[in-house]
Amino acid sequence: MGFFESDVQFGKQELIHAVVPLLKLLTLTVIGVLLAHPKTQIVPKSTFKLLSKLVFALFLPCTIFIHLGESISLKNLTLWWFIPVNVIISTAIGCLLGLLVAVICRPPPEFFRFTVIVTGFGNTGNLILAIVASVCHSEDNAFGSDCHTSGTAYVSLAQWVSVLLVYTLVYHMMEPPMEYYEVVEEDGEIEIVQENLPVNDLSRPLLHEAEWPGMEDKETEHCKTPFIARVFANDFSQTSIPDPDSLEDNHEQPRSPKSIRCLAEPRMVRRIRIVAEQTPVRHILQPPTIATLLALIIGMVPFLKSIVYGDDAPLSFLTDSLDIVAGAMVPSVMLVLGGMIAEGPNESKLGLRTTIGILVARLLILPMLGIGVVFLADKLDLLIEGDRMFQFVLLLQYTTPSAILFGAIASLRGYAVSEASALLFWQHVFALFSLSMYSIIYFKLLLTYN
């Protein structure tokens, strides 16, 4: 049964299935707005920050471990391979759209790369998990009895790809532009003088804690400098490239000139190695990714899986306890999102035309292209036949607004902090309408033609 092959009619009941789940999430978000609004201050920001840390360190890992570990197997892993691939495809298409937006809308030069990457990288984690949980909350949902478990497992499998992209592609694309720095070379050493850099407006701390708490605290020596631009600048002398030996253990014995000549690397290889060494991939092992790894390991080993998962498993009391904790994830995520929206947008130098361009590209055009990608993948038999939830998760990866994580990355890199704040605010406001519209379209496609 293909993506566009069925005689099932799309009626009032199916429309309710498409809209009501989003109304539930909207209600939770509005509650968060009311609790955190500056005029009421029923709940202080510190409480929302603590709640965000609980989501990151406890609720989300429990959700991933319970549902992914229960569903995963070696056979399923070979069937689900298109889910992480789809994250890469959606990011690549989004970046191409972002490039078109940057060329057509002509943002300030210092925000060219920011426009590209913020259009390309979407929220493939918490928000999709919340949508899936809301859709599957009712027993008469359109995706069957295993709706929540399978949907959460699909989303969780894509987490490691998203985190890897964050600490590689997104991290380096958010590098401060070279134009804001003056490079002075004295006595073979490089001094970087920051000039005319917009002041980072950190009046919205909740934004920096809303999805990946603590990221902005993981500063490195070069995180707030145009490190790659300096390393690959053609007009700098060899001494302007940081010495990789200075980044390693200084206790090693100095090499002889002969051995240095014999082991000399090509300049381009050396530059790539320096950038790779300064890429903070070591931070990838965070609670959600650790939970994903544990779920994959235990779930794919039948003996371990029989001990941990299942009603008759010896450790079923443990998984039941974690499942109870995981139930707090969705309301907590939406309350934190409401608290973030309650603070309102910051001032932005991105420009109205560019902001509208990003909104249209990310929330309207990209989902349409996503429908084409999923339809083509189905025609090529790359998807699980007849699995509506599988297709629904793939479509949602093209539909969500930009990742809230951009707020933390912008703070970490000291670049486009207020612009990221304002853009994320407006994206999530208008996503209420775009998600509703495309949810109806997706349900019509999946239920009418599947």
C-alpha positions as CSV (number, residue, x, y, z in Angstrom):
1,M,0.0,0.0,0.0
2,G,1.7,3.2,-1.2
3,F,1.8,6.7,0.1
4,F,-1.0,7.7,-2.3
5,E,-3.0,4.5,-2.7
6,S,-6.2,4.0,-0.7
7,D,-9.9,4.5,-0.8
8,V,-10.4,5.6,2.8
9,Q,-12.3,8.8,3.2
10,F,-11.0,11.8,5.2
11,G,-13.9,13.0,7.3
12,K,-14.8,14.9,10.4
13,Q,-13.2,12.3,12.8
14,E,-9.9,12.4,11.0
15,L,-9.9,16.2,11.1
16,I,-10.4,16.0,14.8
17,H,-7.5,13.6,15.1
18,A,-5.3,16.1,13.3
19,V,-6.2,19.3,15.2
20,V,-7.0,18.3,18.8
21,P,-3.5,17.1,19.6
22,L,-2.1,20.5,18.7
23,L,-4.8,22.2,20.8
24,K,-3.7,20.1,23.8
25,L,-0.1,21.3,23.3
26,L,-1.2,24.8,22.8
27,T,-3.2,24.7,26.1
28,L,0.0,23.6,27.9
29,T,2.0,26.3,26.3
30,V,-0.6,29.0,27.2
31,I,-0.4,27.8,30.8
32,G,3.4,28.2,30.7
33,V,2.9,31.8,29.3
34,L,0.5,32.7,32.1
35,L,2.8,31.3,34.8
36,A,5.9,33.1,33.5
37,H,4.5,36.3,32.1
38,P,6.3,39.4,33.5
39,K,3.1,40.9,34.7
40,T,2.1,37.9,36.8
41,Q,5.4,36.2,37.7
42,I,3.4,33.4,39.3
43,V,6.5,31.1,38.7
44,P,9.9,32.7,38.5
45,K,12.4,32.1,35.7
46,S,14.6,30.1,38.1
47,T,11.9,27.5,38.4
48,F,11.5,27.2,34.6
49,K,15.3,26.8,34.3
50,L,15.2,24.1,36.9
51,L,12.3,22.4,35.1
52,S,14.3,22.6,31.8
53,K,17.3,20.9,33.5
54,L,15.0,18.1,34.8
55,V,13.7,17.6,31.2
56,F,17.2,17.4,29.9
57,A,18.8,15.2,32.6
58,L,15.8,13.0,33.7
59,F,12.5,13.2,31.8
60,L,13.9,13.0,28.2
61,P,16.5,10.2,28.9
62,C,13.8,8.1,30.7
63,T,11.5,8.6,27.7
64,I,14.2,7.6,25.2
65,F,15.4,4.6,27.3
66,I,11.9,3.2,27.8
67,H,10.4,3.4,24.3
68,L,13.5,3.0,22.1
69,G,14.9,0.1,24.1
70,E,11.5,-1.7,24.0
71,S,11.1,-1.3,20.3
72,I,14.6,-1.6,18.9
73,S,16.1,-4.8,17.5
74,L,18.7,-5.7,14.9
75,K,15.9,-6.2,12.4
76,N,14.2,-3.0,13.2
77,L,17.4,-1.1,13.1
78,T,17.9,-2.2,9.5
79,L,14.3,-1.1,8.7
80,W,14.6,2.3,10.4
81,W,17.8,3.4,8.7
82,F,16.0,6.1,6.7
83,I,15.0,8.1,9.9
84,P,18.5,9.4,10.7
85,V,19.2,9.8,7.0
86,N,16.1,12.0,6.7
87,V,17.4,14.3,9.4
88,I,20.5,14.9,7.2
89,I,18.4,15.4,4.1
90,S,16.0,17.8,5.8
91,T,19.0,19.8,7.1
92,A,20.6,19.9,3.7
93,I,17.4,21.0,1.9
94,G,16.8,23.6,4.6
95,C,20.3,25.0,4.3
96,L,19.8,25.4,0.5
97,L,16.6,27.3,1.2
98,G,18.4,29.4,3.7
99,L,21.1,30.2,1.1
100,L,18.3,31.3,-1.3
101,V,16.8,33.4,1.5
102,A,20.2,35.0,2.2
103,V,20.8,35.7,-1.5
104,I,17.3,37.1,-2.1
105,C,16.6,39.0,1.1
106,R,20.2,40.2,1.6
107,P,20.6,40.3,5.4
108,P,23.4,42.2,7.0
109,P,26.7,40.5,5.8
110,E,27.6,39.4,9.3
111,F,24.3,37.4,9.5
112,F,24.7,35.6,6.1
113,R,25.8,32.2,7.6
114,F,23.3,32.6,10.5
115,T,20.5,32.9,8.0
116,V,21.6,29.8,6.2
117,I,21.9,27.5,9.2
118,V,18.9,28.8,11.2
119,T,16.7,28.0,8.2
120,G,18.3,24.6,7.8
121,F,18.4,23.0,11.3
122,G,15.1,22.3,12.8
123,N,13.8,20.9,16.1
124,T,13.9,17.2,15.5
125,G,13.7,16.2,19.2
126,N,11.6,17.6,22.1
127,L,8.9,19.2,20.0
128,I,8.3,16.2,17.7
129,L,8.2,13.9,20.8
130,A,5.5,16.2,22.3
131,I,3.5,16.1,19.1
132,V,3.7,12.3,18.9
133,A,2.7,11.9,22.6
134,S,-0.2,14.2,22.1
135,V,-1.4,12.5,18.9
136,C,-1.2,9.1,20.6
137,H,-2.8,10.2,23.9
138,S,-6.3,9.0,23.0
139,E,-7.0,5.3,22.6
140,D,-8.8,5.8,19.3
141,N,-5.9,7.5,17.7
142,A,-5.3,7.0,14.0
143,F,-2.0,5.1,14.4
144,G,-2.9,2.1,16.4
145,S,-2.2,0.7,19.9
146,D,1.6,0.9,19.5
147,C,1.4,4.6,18.4
148,H,3.3,6.1,21.4
149,T,6.0,3.5,21.8
150,S,6.9,3.3,18.1
151,G,6.6,7.0,17.4
152,T,8.9,7.9,20.4
153,A,11.3,5.2,19.3
154,Y,11.5,6.7,15.8
155,V,12.1,10.2,17.1
156,S,14.7,9.0,19.6
157,L,16.7,7.2,17.0
158,A,17.2,10.5,15.2
159,Q,18.6,12.2,18.3
160,W,22.2,11.1,17.9
161,V,22.3,12.5,14.3
162,S,20.9,15.8,15.5
163,V,23.4,16.1,18.4
164,L,26.3,15.3,16.1
165,L,25.1,18.0,13.6
166,V,24.9,20.5,16.5
167,Y,28.4,20.0,17.7
168,T,29.9,20.0,14.1
169,L,27.9,21.8,11.4
170,V,25.8,24.2,13.6
171,Y,28.7,24.9,16.0
172,H,31.0,26.0,13.2
173,M,28.4,27.8,11.1
174,M,27.6,29.9,14.2
175,E,31.3,31.1,14.4
176,P,31.6,34.9,14.9
177,P,32.3,36.5,11.5
178,M,35.9,37.6,10.8
179,E,34.8,41.2,10.0
180,Y,34.3,41.9,13.7
181,Y,37.9,41.1,14.6
182,E,41.2,42.7,14.0
183,V,44.1,40.2,13.9
184,V,47.4,41.5,15.2
185,E,50.6,39.4,14.8
186,E,53.4,40.3,17.2
187,D,56.5,38.2,17.9
188,G,55.0,35.2,16.2
189,E,51.9,35.2,18.4
190,I,48.3,36.1,17.4
191,E,46.3,38.6,19.3
192,I,42.6,38.9,18.4
193,V,40.9,42.2,19.2
194,Q,37.2,42.1,19.1
195,E,35.7,45.2,17.6
196,N,32.2,46.5,16.9
197,L,30.7,43.2,18.0
198,P,27.1,43.7,19.0
199,V,26.5,43.5,22.8
200,N,25.1,40.1,23.7
201,D,21.7,40.8,25.2
202,L,21.3,38.0,27.8
203,S,18.0,39.3,29.1
204,R,16.4,36.0,28.1
205,P,18.3,33.4,30.1
206,L,15.5,30.9,29.8
207,L,16.1,30.7,26.0
208,H,19.6,29.5,26.7
209,E,18.3,26.8,29.0
210,A,15.2,25.7,27.1
211,E,16.5,22.7,25.3
212,W,20.1,21.9,26.2
213,P,20.9,23.3,29.6
214,G,24.5,24.1,30.4
215,M,25.7,24.3,26.8
216,E,26.6,28.0,27.0
217,D,28.9,27.1,30.0
218,K,31.0,24.7,27.9
219,E,33.2,27.5,26.6
220,T,36.5,26.7,25.0
221,E,39.5,28.9,24.2
222,H,38.4,29.7,20.7
223,C,34.6,29.4,20.9
224,K,34.0,33.2,20.7
225,T,36.6,33.8,18.0
226,P,36.6,33.3,14.2
227,F,38.9,30.3,14.6
228,I,38.2,28.6,11.3
229,A,38.5,31.8,9.4
230,R,41.9,32.5,10.9
231,V,43.1,28.9,10.3
232,F,42.2,28.9,6.6
233,A,43.0,32.5,5.8
234,N,45.3,32.5,2.8
235,D,46.8,35.9,3.5
236,F,48.2,34.9,6.9
237,S,51.7,33.6,7.4
238,Q,52.4,30.1,8.7
239,T,52.9,31.5,12.2
240,S,49.3,32.8,12.2
241,I,48.0,29.2,12.3
242,P,47.8,28.0,15.9
243,D,50.5,25.4,16.6
244,P,48.8,22.0,17.1
245,D,51.5,21.0,19.5
246,S,50.5,23.8,21.8
247,L,47.0,22.2,22.0
248,E,48.5,18.9,23.1
249,D,50.4,17.8,26.2
250,N,53.3,20.1,26.7
251,H,55.1,17.4,28.8
252,E,56.2,15.4,25.7
253,Q,59.8,15.5,24.7
254,P,60.7,17.9,21.9
255,R,61.3,16.3,18.6
256,S,64.4,16.7,16.6
257,P,64.4,18.9,13.5
258,K,65.0,15.8,11.4
259,S,61.9,14.0,12.8
260,I,59.8,17.2,12.4
261,R,60.8,17.3,8.7
262,C,60.0,13.6,8.2
263,L,56.6,13.8,10.0
264,A,55.6,17.2,8.5
265,E,51.9,17.3,7.4
266,P,50.6,19.0,4.3
267,R,49.4,22.4,5.2
268,M,45.7,21.7,4.4
269,V,45.7,18.4,6.3
270,R,47.2,20.2,9.3
271,R,44.6,22.9,9.2
272,I,41.8,20.4,9.0
273,R,43.3,18.5,12.0
274,I,43.5,21.7,14.0
275,V,39.8,22.5,13.4
276,A,38.8,18.9,14.2
277,E,40.7,19.1,17.5
278,Q,38.8,22.2,18.4
279,T,35.4,20.8,17.6
280,P,33.7,20.0,20.9
281,V,32.4,16.6,19.9
282,R,33.4,15.3,23.4
283,H,30.3,17.1,24.7
284,I,28.1,14.8,22.7
285,L,27.8,12.3,25.6
286,Q,25.0,14.0,27.4
287,P,22.1,12.3,29.3
288,P,19.8,12.0,26.2
289,T,22.6,10.5,24.0
290,I,23.7,8.2,26.8
291,A,20.2,7.0,27.2
292,T,20.0,6.4,23.4
293,L,23.2,4.3,23.4
294,L,22.1,2.3,26.4
295,A,18.7,1.6,24.8
296,L,20.3,0.5,21.6
297,I,22.8,-1.8,23.3
298,I,20.3,-3.4,25.6
299,G,17.5,-3.5,23.0
300,M,19.6,-5.3,20.4
301,V,20.9,-8.0,22.8
302,P,17.9,-10.4,23.3
303,F,19.3,-11.7,26.7
304,L,19.7,-8.2,28.1
305,K,16.4,-7.1,26.7
306,S,14.5,-10.0,28.3
307,I,16.0,-8.9,31.7
308,V,15.1,-5.2,31.4
309,Y,12.0,-4.9,29.2
310,G,8.6,-6.7,29.4
311,D,6.0,-7.4,32.1
312,D,7.8,-10.6,33.2
313,A,11.3,-9.1,33.2
314,P,13.2,-9.2,36.5
315,L,13.9,-5.5,36.2
316,S,10.3,-4.6,35.1
317,F,9.9,-2.6,38.3
318,L,12.8,-0.3,37.1
319,T,11.4,0.3,33.7
320,D,7.9,0.9,35.2
321,S,9.4,3.5,37.5
322,L,11.3,5.2,34.6
323,D,8.0,5.2,32.6
324,I,6.2,7.1,35.4
325,V,9.0,9.7,35.4
326,A,8.9,9.9,31.6
327,G,5.3,10.9,31.8
328,A,6.3,14.4,33.0
329,M,8.3,15.1,29.8
330,V,5.7,16.5,27.5
331,P,3.9,18.9,29.9
332,S,7.3,20.1,31.2
333,V,8.6,20.8,27.6
334,M,5.5,22.8,26.7
335,L,5.5,24.7,30.0
336,V,9.2,25.7,29.4
337,L,8.3,26.7,25.8
338,G,5.5,28.9,27.2
339,G,7.9,30.5,29.6
340,M,10.3,31.3,26.8
341,I,7.5,32.8,24.7
342,A,6.2,34.9,27.6
343,E,9.5,36.8,27.7
344,G,8.8,38.2,24.2
345,P,11.2,38.8,21.3
346,N,14.5,40.7,21.7
347,E,15.6,43.4,19.3
348,S,17.1,42.1,16.1
349,K,19.3,43.6,13.4
350,L,18.4,40.8,11.0
351,G,15.9,42.9,9.2
352,L,12.1,42.4,8.6
353,R,12.6,41.1,5.1
354,T,15.1,38.4,6.1
355,T,13.0,37.4,9.1
356,I,9.9,36.9,6.9
357,G,12.0,35.0,4.4
358,I,13.2,32.6,7.0
359,L,9.7,32.1,8.4
360,V,8.3,31.4,4.9
361,A,11.2,29.1,4.0
362,R,11.3,27.1,7.2
363,L,7.5,26.9,8.0
364,L,5.8,26.8,4.6
365,I,8.2,25.8,1.8
366,L,10.3,23.2,3.5
367,P,7.3,21.0,4.6
368,M,6.1,21.0,1.0
369,L,9.5,19.7,-0.1
370,G,9.4,17.2,2.7
371,I,6.2,15.7,1.3
372,G,8.0,15.2,-2.0
373,V,11.0,13.6,-0.3
374,V,8.8,11.2,1.7
375,F,6.7,10.4,-1.3
376,L,9.8,9.6,-3.4
377,A,11.3,7.5,-0.7
378,D,8.0,5.5,-0.5
379,K,8.0,5.0,-4.2
380,L,11.6,3.7,-4.0
381,D,10.5,1.3,-1.2
382,L,12.8,2.9,1.3
383,L,10.1,3.1,4.0
384,I,8.3,0.6,6.1
385,E,5.3,-0.4,4.1
386,G,2.0,0.5,5.8
387,D,3.6,2.2,8.8
388,R,1.8,5.5,9.1
389,M,3.6,6.6,12.2
390,F,7.0,6.1,10.5
391,Q,5.9,8.4,7.6
392,F,4.4,10.9,10.0
393,V,7.6,11.3,12.0
394,L,9.6,11.7,8.7
395,L,7.2,14.5,7.6
396,L,7.3,16.2,11.0
397,Q,11.1,16.5,10.7
398,Y,10.5,19.0,7.8
399,T,7.7,20.9,9.6
400,T,9.0,22.1,13.0
401,P,10.6,25.5,13.6
402,S,14.3,26.0,14.1
403,A,15.8,24.3,17.1
404,I,15.5,26.2,20.4
405,L,19.1,25.1,20.8
406,F,20.2,28.0,18.7
407,G,19.7,30.3,21.7
408,A,22.3,28.3,23.7
409,I,24.7,28.0,20.7
410,A,24.5,31.8,20.0
411,S,25.3,32.5,23.6
412,L,28.2,30.0,23.6
413,R,29.7,31.5,20.4
414,G,28.9,35.1,21.3
415,Y,27.2,35.6,17.9
416,A,23.7,36.7,16.9
417,V,22.3,36.2,20.4
418,S,19.5,38.7,20.2
419,E,18.8,37.7,16.6
420,A,18.4,34.1,17.5
421,S,16.1,35.0,20.4
422,A,13.8,37.2,18.2
423,L,13.7,34.7,15.3
424,L,12.9,31.7,17.6
425,F,10.1,33.7,19.2
426,W,8.4,34.5,15.9
427,Q,9.0,31.1,14.5
428,H,7.3,29.4,17.4
429,V,4.4,31.8,17.3
430,F,3.7,31.3,13.6
431,A,4.4,27.5,13.9
432,L,1.1,27.3,15.8
433,F,-0.6,28.0,12.4
434,S,1.8,26.2,10.1
435,L,1.8,23.0,12.2
436,S,-2.0,23.0,12.3
437,M,-2.2,23.4,8.6
438,Y,0.3,20.7,7.7
439,S,-1.0,18.3,10.4
440,I,-4.3,18.3,8.6
441,I,-2.5,17.8,5.2
442,Y,-0.4,15.0,6.7
443,F,-3.4,13.2,8.2
444,K,-5.3,13.5,4.9
445,L,-2.3,12.0,3.0
446,L,-1.6,9.3,5.5
447,L,-5.2,8.3,6.2
448,T,-6.8,8.8,2.8
449,Y,-3.9,7.4,0.8
450,N,-2.4,4.8,3.0
